Amino acid sequence: IWRFCWSTNFNMTLTLAFTHVGTLVVGWFLGPTDAALYRIARQVGAAIAKPAKLATPALYPELARLWASGSTQNLYRLALRVGLAAGAVASVLLFLVGFADEFILGTVIGPDFIPAGPVMFWLVTASVISIWGLPLEPLLISTGRASTALSIRAAITLIYLPTLMFALHNVGLMGAGYAPVAAQIVMLGTQIFFVLRLRATTPLNIPGPAH
C-alpha cells in the first residue's frame, strides 16, 4: 500500500509540469508579458477540462469494484463509454473556442488578453486530448498498475519540458501551445497501449449471480 501511495502522490506532483512549471518556463524564455498571456490561456484550457476531471474521483471506486469482482468486460466497457462521452463534449467546446476565442478573452478577461487567443486554442486542444483519455489512468491505477501510470507520466514529463523549451526558443509563445498538444498525444497513445496490453492478458468475463 505504501508503494501505491508514493506512486499516486508522485503522479499528481508530475502534473505540475504541465501547469505551474510551464508558466515558469515561458516566463524564463519569453518574459512576464508572455507568461501572463500563457497563464490566462492555460486557465481557460483547465476550465474546459475541470468538469470532466471532477468526475474522476467517482470513477476510481467503480473501476476498482468491477476489477475486484472480475467483471473485466464491464470494466473496459465503462472506461470506453466515459472516454467517448467526455471526449465528445470536450470536442464540441473546442469547436466553439476555435470560433470565439477572441470574444471569450475580450469579454471575460479583457481586450488586453486577446493576443492569447491562438495559444489558448492549442492549450484547449491539449486539454481535450487529455479528456479523451480521461478513464485510462484511473483504469491502470484501479487495476494495480499505479507504477505503470507513474512511469508513463514521468517519461512524458521528461520529454515535454525540453520540447517546450525548444519550441519556445524557435517559435515563441505558440510553442507553449504546440508542446503540450504533442505531449498529450504521446501520453494518450502510450496509455492506450498499456490498457490494451492489460486487456489482452486478463480474461474478459461477466460473473454470474452469486449463489
Biotite code that builds the C-alpha atoms (Angstrom):
import biotite.structure as struc

atoms = struc.array([
    struc.Atom([0.000, 0.000, 0.000], chain_id="A", res_id=1, res_name="ILE", atom_name="CA", element="C"),
    struc.Atom([2.945, 2.349, 0.602], chain_id="A", res_id=2, res_name="TRP", atom_name="CA", element="C"),
    struc.Atom([4.149, 1.751, -2.950], chain_id="A", res_id=3, res_name="ARG", atom_name="CA", element="C"),
    struc.Atom([0.678, 2.640, -4.183], chain_id="A", res_id=4, res_name="PHE", atom_name="CA", element="C"),
    struc.Atom([0.603, 5.815, -2.057], chain_id="A", res_id=5, res_name="CYS", atom_name="CA", element="C"),
    struc.Atom([4.007, 7.004, -3.241], chain_id="A", res_id=6, res_name="TRP", atom_name="CA", element="C"),
    struc.Atom([3.203, 6.224, -6.885], chain_id="A", res_id=7, res_name="SER", atom_name="CA", element="C"),
    struc.Atom([-0.066, 8.150, -6.873], chain_id="A", res_id=8, res_name="THR", atom_name="CA", element="C"),
    struc.Atom([1.468, 11.094, -4.984], chain_id="A", res_id=9, res_name="ASN", atom_name="CA", element="C"),
    struc.Atom([4.403, 11.395, -7.384], chain_id="A", res_id=10, res_name="PHE", atom_name="CA", element="C"),
    struc.Atom([1.964, 11.046, -10.274], chain_id="A", res_id=11, res_name="ASN", atom_name="CA", element="C"),
    struc.Atom([-0.044, 14.050, -9.083], chain_id="A", res_id=12, res_name="MET", atom_name="CA", element="C"),
    struc.Atom([3.152, 16.022, -8.457], chain_id="A", res_id=13, res_name="THR", atom_name="CA", element="C"),
    struc.Atom([4.296, 15.473, -12.038], chain_id="A", res_id=14, res_name="LEU", atom_name="CA", element="C"),
    struc.Atom([1.096, 17.073, -13.351], chain_id="A", res_id=15, res_name="THR", atom_name="CA", element="C"),
    struc.Atom([2.564, 20.379, -12.142], chain_id="A", res_id=16, res_name="LEU", atom_name="CA", element="C"),
    struc.Atom([4.973, 20.182, -15.093], chain_id="A", res_id=17, res_name="ALA", atom_name="CA", element="C"),
    struc.Atom([2.013, 20.846, -17.387], chain_id="A", res_id=18, res_name="PHE", atom_name="CA", element="C"),
    struc.Atom([0.677, 23.720, -15.285], chain_id="A", res_id=19, res_name="THR", atom_name="CA", element="C"),
    struc.Atom([2.777, 25.895, -12.976], chain_id="A", res_id=20, res_name="HIS", atom_name="CA", element="C"),
    struc.Atom([6.179, 24.752, -14.210], chain_id="A", res_id=21, res_name="VAL", atom_name="CA", element="C"),
    struc.Atom([5.088, 25.546, -17.758], chain_id="A", res_id=22, res_name="GLY", atom_name="CA", element="C"),
    struc.Atom([4.289, 29.116, -16.724], chain_id="A", res_id=23, res_name="THR", atom_name="CA", element="C"),
    struc.Atom([7.716, 29.486, -15.133], chain_id="A", res_id=24, res_name="LEU", atom_name="CA", element="C"),
    struc.Atom([9.455, 28.164, -18.235], chain_id="A", res_id=25, res_name="VAL", atom_name="CA", element="C"),
    struc.Atom([7.519, 30.550, -20.501], chain_id="A", res_id=26, res_name="VAL", atom_name="CA", element="C"),
    struc.Atom([8.424, 33.450, -18.210], chain_id="A", res_id=27, res_name="GLY", atom_name="CA", element="C"),
    struc.Atom([12.058, 32.403, -18.209], chain_id="A", res_id=28, res_name="TRP", atom_name="CA", element="C"),
    struc.Atom([12.276, 32.254, -22.022], chain_id="A", res_id=29, res_name="PHE", atom_name="CA", element="C"),
    struc.Atom([9.872, 34.994, -23.112], chain_id="A", res_id=30, res_name="LEU", atom_name="CA", element="C"),
    struc.Atom([9.389, 37.320, -20.154], chain_id="A", res_id=31, res_name="GLY", atom_name="CA", element="C"),
    struc.Atom([6.492, 38.237, -17.848], chain_id="A", res_id=32, res_name="PRO", atom_name="CA", element="C"),
    struc.Atom([4.122, 39.548, -20.531], chain_id="A", res_id=33, res_name="THR", atom_name="CA", element="C"),
    struc.Atom([4.055, 36.303, -22.486], chain_id="A", res_id=34, res_name="ASP", atom_name="CA", element="C"),
    struc.Atom([3.961, 34.355, -19.228], chain_id="A", res_id=35, res_name="ALA", atom_name="CA", element="C"),
    struc.Atom([0.786, 36.240, -18.283], chain_id="A", res_id=36, res_name="ALA", atom_name="CA", element="C"),
    struc.Atom([-0.787, 35.511, -21.676], chain_id="A", res_id=37, res_name="LEU", atom_name="CA", element="C"),
    struc.Atom([0.166, 31.841, -21.354], chain_id="A", res_id=38, res_name="TYR", atom_name="CA", element="C"),
    struc.Atom([-1.256, 31.617, -17.846], chain_id="A", res_id=39, res_name="ARG", atom_name="CA", element="C"),
    struc.Atom([-4.598, 33.074, -18.915], chain_id="A", res_id=40, res_name="ILE", atom_name="CA", element="C"),
    struc.Atom([-4.742, 30.743, -21.907], chain_id="A", res_id=41, res_name="ALA", atom_name="CA", element="C"),
    struc.Atom([-3.871, 27.761, -19.705], chain_id="A", res_id=42, res_name="ARG", atom_name="CA", element="C"),
    struc.Atom([-6.570, 28.648, -17.192], chain_id="A", res_id=43, res_name="GLN", atom_name="CA", element="C"),
    struc.Atom([-9.181, 28.650, -19.946], chain_id="A", res_id=44, res_name="VAL", atom_name="CA", element="C"),
    struc.Atom([-7.957, 25.219, -21.058], chain_id="A", res_id=45, res_name="GLY", atom_name="CA", element="C"),
    struc.Atom([-8.080, 23.976, -17.470], chain_id="A", res_id=46, res_name="ALA", atom_name="CA", element="C"),
    struc.Atom([-11.607, 25.341, -17.082], chain_id="A", res_id=47, res_name="ALA", atom_name="CA", element="C"),
    struc.Atom([-12.729, 23.333, -20.122], chain_id="A", res_id=48, res_name="ILE", atom_name="CA", element="C"),
    struc.Atom([-11.295, 20.151, -18.583], chain_id="A", res_id=49, res_name="ALA", atom_name="CA", element="C"),
    struc.Atom([-12.393, 20.759, -14.995], chain_id="A", res_id=50, res_name="LYS", atom_name="CA", element="C"),
    struc.Atom([-15.942, 19.299, -15.150], chain_id="A", res_id=51, res_name="PRO", atom_name="CA", element="C"),
    struc.Atom([-14.577, 16.052, -16.578], chain_id="A", res_id=52, res_name="ALA", atom_name="CA", element="C"),
    struc.Atom([-11.718, 15.957, -14.065], chain_id="A", res_id=53, res_name="LYS", atom_name="CA", element="C"),
    struc.Atom([-14.187, 16.379, -11.202], chain_id="A", res_id=54, res_name="LEU", atom_name="CA", element="C"),
    struc.Atom([-15.844, 13.122, -12.272], chain_id="A", res_id=55, res_name="ALA", atom_name="CA", element="C"),
    struc.Atom([-12.579, 11.190, -11.920], chain_id="A", res_id=56, res_name="THR", atom_name="CA", element="C"),
    struc.Atom([-12.808, 10.547, -8.132], chain_id="A", res_id=57, res_name="PRO", atom_name="CA", element="C"),
    struc.Atom([-16.187, 8.890, -8.682], chain_id="A", res_id=58, res_name="ALA", atom_name="CA", element="C"),
    struc.Atom([-14.682, 6.710, -11.413], chain_id="A", res_id=59, res_name="LEU", atom_name="CA", element="C"),
    struc.Atom([-11.964, 5.106, -9.264], chain_id="A", res_id=60, res_name="TYR", atom_name="CA", element="C"),
    struc.Atom([-14.182, 3.121, -6.858], chain_id="A", res_id=61, res_name="PRO", atom_name="CA", element="C"),
    struc.Atom([-16.422, 1.864, -9.673], chain_id="A", res_id=62, res_name="GLU", atom_name="CA", element="C"),
    struc.Atom([-13.448, 0.670, -11.724], chain_id="A", res_id=63, res_name="LEU", atom_name="CA", element="C"),
    struc.Atom([-11.873, -0.937, -8.655], chain_id="A", res_id=64, res_name="ALA", atom_name="CA", element="C"),
    struc.Atom([-15.153, -2.683, -7.791], chain_id="A", res_id=65, res_name="ARG", atom_name="CA", element="C"),
    struc.Atom([-15.523, -4.101, -11.291], chain_id="A", res_id=66, res_name="LEU", atom_name="CA", element="C"),
    struc.Atom([-11.899, -5.283, -11.306], chain_id="A", res_id=67, res_name="TRP", atom_name="CA", element="C"),
    struc.Atom([-12.196, -6.911, -7.877], chain_id="A", res_id=68, res_name="ALA", atom_name="CA", element="C"),
    struc.Atom([-15.428, -8.693, -8.856], chain_id="A", res_id=69, res_name="SER", atom_name="CA", element="C"),
    struc.Atom([-13.902, -9.990, -12.085], chain_id="A", res_id=70, res_name="GLY", atom_name="CA", element="C"),
    struc.Atom([-16.291, -8.047, -14.334], chain_id="A", res_id=71, res_name="SER", atom_name="CA", element="C"),
    struc.Atom([-13.488, -7.151, -16.722], chain_id="A", res_id=72, res_name="THR", atom_name="CA", element="C"),
    struc.Atom([-15.710, -6.794, -19.755], chain_id="A", res_id=73, res_name="GLN", atom_name="CA", element="C"),
    struc.Atom([-17.887, -4.280, -17.905], chain_id="A", res_id=74, res_name="ASN", atom_name="CA", element="C"),
    struc.Atom([-14.721, -2.548, -16.682], chain_id="A", res_id=75, res_name="LEU", atom_name="CA", element="C"),
    struc.Atom([-13.428, -1.848, -20.188], chain_id="A", res_id=76, res_name="TYR", atom_name="CA", element="C"),
    struc.Atom([-16.920, -1.027, -21.436], chain_id="A", res_id=77, res_name="ARG", atom_name="CA", element="C"),
    struc.Atom([-17.350, 1.588, -18.698], chain_id="A", res_id=78, res_name="LEU", atom_name="CA", element="C"),
    struc.Atom([-13.947, 3.130, -19.450], chain_id="A", res_id=79, res_name="ALA", atom_name="CA", element="C"),
    struc.Atom([-14.782, 3.290, -23.168], chain_id="A", res_id=80, res_name="LEU", atom_name="CA", element="C"),
    struc.Atom([-18.145, 4.939, -22.554], chain_id="A", res_id=81, res_name="ARG", atom_name="CA", element="C"),
    struc.Atom([-16.698, 7.524, -20.187], chain_id="A", res_id=82, res_name="VAL", atom_name="CA", element="C"),
    struc.Atom([-13.893, 8.379, -22.595], chain_id="A", res_id=83, res_name="GLY", atom_name="CA", element="C"),
    struc.Atom([-16.218, 8.705, -25.578], chain_id="A", res_id=84, res_name="LEU", atom_name="CA", element="C"),
    struc.Atom([-18.830, 10.773, -23.728], chain_id="A", res_id=85, res_name="ALA", atom_name="CA", element="C"),
    struc.Atom([-16.340, 13.141, -22.110], chain_id="A", res_id=86, res_name="ALA", atom_name="CA", element="C"),
    struc.Atom([-14.271, 13.441, -25.285], chain_id="A", res_id=87, res_name="GLY", atom_name="CA", element="C"),
    struc.Atom([-17.309, 14.227, -27.447], chain_id="A", res_id=88, res_name="ALA", atom_name="CA", element="C"),
    struc.Atom([-18.469, 17.033, -25.142], chain_id="A", res_id=89, res_name="VAL", atom_name="CA", element="C"),
    struc.Atom([-14.942, 18.441, -24.905], chain_id="A", res_id=90, res_name="ALA", atom_name="CA", element="C"),
    struc.Atom([-14.575, 18.376, -28.694], chain_id="A", res_id=91, res_name="SER", atom_name="CA", element="C"),
    struc.Atom([-17.741, 20.457, -29.085], chain_id="A", res_id=92, res_name="VAL", atom_name="CA", element="C"),
    struc.Atom([-16.302, 23.001, -26.643], chain_id="A", res_id=93, res_name="LEU", atom_name="CA", element="C"),
    struc.Atom([-13.052, 23.057, -28.628], chain_id="A", res_id=94, res_name="LEU", atom_name="CA", element="C"),
    struc.Atom([-15.051, 23.808, -31.778], chain_id="A", res_id=95, res_name="PHE", atom_name="CA", element="C"),
    struc.Atom([-16.711, 26.743, -30.017], chain_id="A", res_id=96, res_name="LEU", atom_name="CA", element="C"),
    struc.Atom([-13.386, 28.045, -28.700], chain_id="A", res_id=97, res_name="VAL", atom_name="CA", element="C"),
    struc.Atom([-11.933, 27.879, -32.200], chain_id="A", res_id=98, res_name="GLY", atom_name="CA", element="C"),
    struc.Atom([-14.575, 30.310, -33.437], chain_id="A", res_id=99, res_name="PHE", atom_name="CA", element="C"),
    struc.Atom([-14.953, 32.512, -30.366], chain_id="A", res_id=100, res_name="ALA", atom_name="CA", element="C"),
    struc.Atom([-11.526, 32.659, -28.716], chain_id="A", res_id=101, res_name="ASP", atom_name="CA", element="C"),
    struc.Atom([-11.137, 36.424, -29.123], chain_id="A", res_id=102, res_name="GLU", atom_name="CA", element="C"),
    struc.Atom([-14.696, 37.059, -27.947], chain_id="A", res_id=103, res_name="PHE", atom_name="CA", element="C"),
    struc.Atom([-14.167, 34.868, -24.861], chain_id="A", res_id=104, res_name="ILE", atom_name="CA", element="C"),
    struc.Atom([-10.922, 36.572, -23.900], chain_id="A", res_id=105, res_name="LEU", atom_name="CA", element="C"),
    struc.Atom([-12.107, 40.082, -24.682], chain_id="A", res_id=106, res_name="GLY", atom_name="CA", element="C"),
    struc.Atom([-15.420, 39.707, -22.843], chain_id="A", res_id=107, res_name="THR", atom_name="CA", element="C"),
    struc.Atom([-14.463, 37.601, -19.840], chain_id="A", res_id=108, res_name="VAL", atom_name="CA", element="C"),
    struc.Atom([-10.923, 38.795, -19.150], chain_id="A", res_id=109, res_name="ILE", atom_name="CA", element="C"),
    struc.Atom([-10.349, 41.991, -21.126], chain_id="A", res_id=110, res_name="GLY", atom_name="CA", element="C"),
    struc.Atom([-9.137, 43.216, -24.512], chain_id="A", res_id=111, res_name="PRO", atom_name="CA", element="C"),
    struc.Atom([-5.512, 43.284, -23.356], chain_id="A", res_id=112, res_name="ASP", atom_name="CA", element="C"),
    struc.Atom([-5.511, 39.470, -23.344], chain_id="A", res_id=113, res_name="PHE", atom_name="CA", element="C"),
    struc.Atom([-6.908, 38.908, -26.848], chain_id="A", res_id=114, res_name="ILE", atom_name="CA", element="C"),
    struc.Atom([-3.354, 38.126, -28.140], chain_id="A", res_id=115, res_name="PRO", atom_name="CA", element="C"),
    struc.Atom([-3.525, 34.952, -26.020], chain_id="A", res_id=116, res_name="ALA", atom_name="CA", element="C"),
    struc.Atom([-6.219, 33.586, -28.367], chain_id="A", res_id=117, res_name="GLY", atom_name="CA", element="C"),
    struc.Atom([-4.017, 31.472, -30.690], chain_id="A", res_id=118, res_name="PRO", atom_name="CA", element="C"),
    struc.Atom([-2.049, 29.784, -27.915], chain_id="A", res_id=119, res_name="VAL", atom_name="CA", element="C"),
    struc.Atom([-5.293, 29.330, -25.946], chain_id="A", res_id=120, res_name="MET", atom_name="CA", element="C"),
    struc.Atom([-6.731, 27.272, -28.813], chain_id="A", res_id=121, res_name="PHE", atom_name="CA", element="C"),
    struc.Atom([-3.787, 24.880, -28.696], chain_id="A", res_id=122, res_name="TRP", atom_name="CA", element="C"),
    struc.Atom([-3.867, 24.615, -24.909], chain_id="A", res_id=123, res_name="LEU", atom_name="CA", element="C"),
    struc.Atom([-7.575, 23.837, -25.062], chain_id="A", res_id=124, res_name="VAL", atom_name="CA", element="C"),
    struc.Atom([-6.760, 21.235, -27.724], chain_id="A", res_id=125, res_name="THR", atom_name="CA", element="C"),
    struc.Atom([-4.273, 19.629, -25.322], chain_id="A", res_id=126, res_name="ALA", atom_name="CA", element="C"),
    struc.Atom([-6.945, 19.579, -22.602], chain_id="A", res_id=127, res_name="SER", atom_name="CA", element="C"),
    struc.Atom([-9.446, 17.960, -24.973], chain_id="A", res_id=128, res_name="VAL", atom_name="CA", element="C"),
    struc.Atom([-6.938, 15.237, -25.880], chain_id="A", res_id=129, res_name="ILE", atom_name="CA", element="C"),
    struc.Atom([-6.385, 14.548, -22.185], chain_id="A", res_id=130, res_name="SER", atom_name="CA", element="C"),
    struc.Atom([-10.174, 14.311, -21.678], chain_id="A", res_id=131, res_name="ILE", atom_name="CA", element="C"),
    struc.Atom([-10.461, 11.678, -24.401], chain_id="A", res_id=132, res_name="TRP", atom_name="CA", element="C"),
    struc.Atom([-8.062, 9.617, -22.292], chain_id="A", res_id=133, res_name="GLY", atom_name="CA", element="C"),
    struc.Atom([-9.758, 10.514, -19.000], chain_id="A", res_id=134, res_name="LEU", atom_name="CA", element="C"),
    struc.Atom([-10.508, 6.934, -17.839], chain_id="A", res_id=135, res_name="PRO", atom_name="CA", element="C"),
    struc.Atom([-7.189, 5.401, -18.883], chain_id="A", res_id=136, res_name="LEU", atom_name="CA", element="C"),
    struc.Atom([-5.014, 6.449, -15.937], chain_id="A", res_id=137, res_name="GLU", atom_name="CA", element="C"),
    struc.Atom([-7.740, 5.637, -13.358], chain_id="A", res_id=138, res_name="PRO", atom_name="CA", element="C"),
    struc.Atom([-8.142, 2.249, -15.040], chain_id="A", res_id=139, res_name="LEU", atom_name="CA", element="C"),
    struc.Atom([-4.432, 1.479, -14.742], chain_id="A", res_id=140, res_name="LEU", atom_name="CA", element="C"),
    struc.Atom([-4.334, 2.600, -11.107], chain_id="A", res_id=141, res_name="ILE", atom_name="CA", element="C"),
    struc.Atom([-7.538, 0.766, -10.165], chain_id="A", res_id=142, res_name="SER", atom_name="CA", element="C"),
    struc.Atom([-6.194, -2.477, -11.613], chain_id="A", res_id=143, res_name="THR", atom_name="CA", element="C"),
    struc.Atom([-2.975, -2.335, -9.608], chain_id="A", res_id=144, res_name="GLY", atom_name="CA", element="C"),
    struc.Atom([-0.830, -0.635, -12.249], chain_id="A", res_id=145, res_name="ARG", atom_name="CA", element="C"),
    struc.Atom([-0.129, 2.587, -10.350], chain_id="A", res_id=146, res_name="ALA", atom_name="CA", element="C"),
    struc.Atom([3.608, 2.237, -11.035], chain_id="A", res_id=147, res_name="SER", atom_name="CA", element="C"),
    struc.Atom([2.878, 1.931, -14.768], chain_id="A", res_id=148, res_name="THR", atom_name="CA", element="C"),
    struc.Atom([0.774, 5.097, -14.689], chain_id="A", res_id=149, res_name="ALA", atom_name="CA", element="C"),
    struc.Atom([3.580, 6.882, -12.849], chain_id="A", res_id=150, res_name="LEU", atom_name="CA", element="C"),
    struc.Atom([6.216, 5.664, -15.312], chain_id="A", res_id=151, res_name="SER", atom_name="CA", element="C"),
    struc.Atom([4.155, 6.904, -18.257], chain_id="A", res_id=152, res_name="ILE", atom_name="CA", element="C"),
    struc.Atom([3.672, 10.362, -16.747], chain_id="A", res_id=153, res_name="ARG", atom_name="CA", element="C"),
    struc.Atom([7.336, 10.605, -15.705], chain_id="A", res_id=154, res_name="ALA", atom_name="CA", element="C"),
    struc.Atom([8.526, 9.678, -19.195], chain_id="A", res_id=155, res_name="ALA", atom_name="CA", element="C"),
    struc.Atom([6.164, 12.150, -20.859], chain_id="A", res_id=156, res_name="ILE", atom_name="CA", element="C"),
    struc.Atom([7.268, 14.900, -18.456], chain_id="A", res_id=157, res_name="THR", atom_name="CA", element="C"),
    struc.Atom([10.913, 14.268, -19.280], chain_id="A", res_id=158, res_name="LEU", atom_name="CA", element="C"),
    struc.Atom([10.028, 14.622, -22.964], chain_id="A", res_id=159, res_name="ILE", atom_name="CA", element="C"),
    struc.Atom([7.661, 17.576, -22.515], chain_id="A", res_id=160, res_name="TYR", atom_name="CA", element="C"),
    struc.Atom([9.943, 20.012, -20.686], chain_id="A", res_id=161, res_name="LEU", atom_name="CA", element="C"),
    struc.Atom([12.836, 20.032, -23.202], chain_id="A", res_id=162, res_name="PRO", atom_name="CA", element="C"),
    struc.Atom([10.300, 20.013, -26.050], chain_id="A", res_id=163, res_name="THR", atom_name="CA", element="C"),
    struc.Atom([8.634, 23.083, -24.531], chain_id="A", res_id=164, res_name="LEU", atom_name="CA", element="C"),
    struc.Atom([11.977, 24.876, -24.212], chain_id="A", res_id=165, res_name="MET", atom_name="CA", element="C"),
    struc.Atom([12.914, 24.010, -27.799], chain_id="A", res_id=166, res_name="PHE", atom_name="CA", element="C"),
    struc.Atom([9.520, 25.189, -29.102], chain_id="A", res_id=167, res_name="ALA", atom_name="CA", element="C"),
    struc.Atom([9.642, 28.446, -27.140], chain_id="A", res_id=168, res_name="LEU", atom_name="CA", element="C"),
    struc.Atom([13.131, 29.148, -28.436], chain_id="A", res_id=169, res_name="HIS", atom_name="CA", element="C"),
    struc.Atom([12.146, 28.546, -32.059], chain_id="A", res_id=170, res_name="ASN", atom_name="CA", element="C"),
    struc.Atom([8.532, 29.717, -32.454], chain_id="A", res_id=171, res_name="VAL", atom_name="CA", element="C"),
    struc.Atom([7.908, 31.878, -29.392], chain_id="A", res_id=172, res_name="GLY", atom_name="CA", element="C"),
    struc.Atom([4.679, 31.795, -27.408], chain_id="A", res_id=173, res_name="LEU", atom_name="CA", element="C"),
    struc.Atom([2.928, 29.475, -29.866], chain_id="A", res_id=174, res_name="MET", atom_name="CA", element="C"),
    struc.Atom([5.454, 26.850, -28.868], chain_id="A", res_id=175, res_name="GLY", atom_name="CA", element="C"),
    struc.Atom([3.790, 26.805, -25.449], chain_id="A", res_id=176, res_name="ALA", atom_name="CA", element="C"),
    struc.Atom([0.683, 25.531, -27.238], chain_id="A", res_id=177, res_name="GLY", atom_name="CA", element="C"),
    struc.Atom([2.325, 23.055, -29.597], chain_id="A", res_id=178, res_name="TYR", atom_name="CA", element="C"),
    struc.Atom([4.411, 21.289, -26.919], chain_id="A", res_id=179, res_name="ALA", atom_name="CA", element="C"),
    struc.Atom([1.535, 20.211, -24.619], chain_id="A", res_id=180, res_name="PRO", atom_name="CA", element="C"),
    struc.Atom([-0.501, 19.012, -27.606], chain_id="A", res_id=181, res_name="VAL", atom_name="CA", element="C"),
    struc.Atom([2.389, 16.792, -28.696], chain_id="A", res_id=182, res_name="ALA", atom_name="CA", element="C"),
    struc.Atom([2.888, 15.573, -25.112], chain_id="A", res_id=183, res_name="ALA", atom_name="CA", element="C"),
    struc.Atom([-0.800, 14.738, -24.649], chain_id="A", res_id=184, res_name="GLN", atom_name="CA", element="C"),
    struc.Atom([-0.913, 12.824, -27.930], chain_id="A", res_id=185, res_name="ILE", atom_name="CA", element="C"),
    struc.Atom([2.071, 10.720, -26.889], chain_id="A", res_id=186, res_name="VAL", atom_name="CA", element="C"),
    struc.Atom([0.599, 10.181, -23.410], chain_id="A", res_id=187, res_name="MET", atom_name="CA", element="C"),
    struc.Atom([-2.772, 9.131, -24.813], chain_id="A", res_id=188, res_name="LEU", atom_name="CA", element="C"),
    struc.Atom([-1.160, 6.699, -27.217], chain_id="A", res_id=189, res_name="GLY", atom_name="CA", element="C"),
    struc.Atom([1.069, 5.215, -24.508], chain_id="A", res_id=190, res_name="THR", atom_name="CA", element="C"),
    struc.Atom([-1.815, 4.804, -22.055], chain_id="A", res_id=191, res_name="GLN", atom_name="CA", element="C"),
    struc.Atom([-3.942, 3.135, -24.725], chain_id="A", res_id=192, res_name="ILE", atom_name="CA", element="C"),
    struc.Atom([-1.064, 0.734, -25.463], chain_id="A", res_id=193, res_name="PHE", atom_name="CA", element="C"),
    struc.Atom([-0.748, -0.353, -21.830], chain_id="A", res_id=194, res_name="PHE", atom_name="CA", element="C"),
    struc.Atom([-4.512, -0.646, -21.359], chain_id="A", res_id=195, res_name="VAL", atom_name="CA", element="C"),
    struc.Atom([-4.775, -2.823, -24.464], chain_id="A", res_id=196, res_name="LEU", atom_name="CA", element="C"),
    struc.Atom([-1.887, -4.941, -23.214], chain_id="A", res_id=197, res_name="ARG", atom_name="CA", element="C"),
    struc.Atom([-3.647, -5.329, -19.859], chain_id="A", res_id=198, res_name="LEU", atom_name="CA", element="C"),
    struc.Atom([-6.845, -6.284, -21.641], chain_id="A", res_id=199, res_name="ARG", atom_name="CA", element="C"),
    struc.Atom([-5.014, -8.893, -23.707], chain_id="A", res_id=200, res_name="ALA", atom_name="CA", element="C"),
    struc.Atom([-3.567, -10.539, -20.593], chain_id="A", res_id=201, res_name="THR", atom_name="CA", element="C"),
    struc.Atom([-6.753, -10.649, -18.500], chain_id="A", res_id=202, res_name="THR", atom_name="CA", element="C"),
    struc.Atom([-9.811, -12.782, -19.208], chain_id="A", res_id=203, res_name="PRO", atom_name="CA", element="C"),
    struc.Atom([-12.947, -10.972, -20.337], chain_id="A", res_id=204, res_name="LEU", atom_name="CA", element="C"),
    struc.Atom([-15.839, -12.232, -18.282], chain_id="A", res_id=205, res_name="ASN", atom_name="CA", element="C"),
    struc.Atom([-19.004, -11.101, -16.585], chain_id="A", res_id=206, res_name="ILE", atom_name="CA", element="C"),
    struc.Atom([-19.509, -13.033, -13.337], chain_id="A", res_id=207, res_name="PRO", atom_name="CA", element="C"),
    struc.Atom([-22.887, -14.665, -12.966], chain_id="A", res_id=208, res_name="GLY", atom_name="CA", element="C"),
    struc.Atom([-25.124, -14.103, -9.943], chain_id="A", res_id=209, res_name="PRO", atom_name="CA", element="C"),
    struc.Atom([-23.756, -15.210, -6.585], chain_id="A", res_id=210, res_name="ALA", atom_name="CA", element="C"),
    struc.Atom([-25.169, -18.454, -5.118], chain_id="A", res_id=211, res_name="HIS", atom_name="CA", element="C"),
])
